[in-house]
Amino acid sequence: MEKWICTVCGYVYDPAVGDPANGVEPGTAFEEIPEDWLCPECGVGKEFFEKEE
């Protein structure tokens, strides 16, 4: 699974880790995260994330 980077603050979403504090279990692909999920660091939406190259 690919990692995704927040273009605003640089937070990296790693599917292996997930975001359990915000209801995203480890092993959840970025595409499977609910659309209303927000960056845990700066609060922007998924549209501000890009795939890590």
PyMOL commands that set and color helices and strands:
alter all, ss='L'
color gray80, all
select helices_A, chain A and resi 20-22+30-32+46-48
alter helices_A, ss='H'
color red, helices_A
select strands_A, chain A and resi 4-6+12-13+49-51
alter strands_A, ss='S'
color yellow, strands_A
deselect
rebuild
show_as cartoon
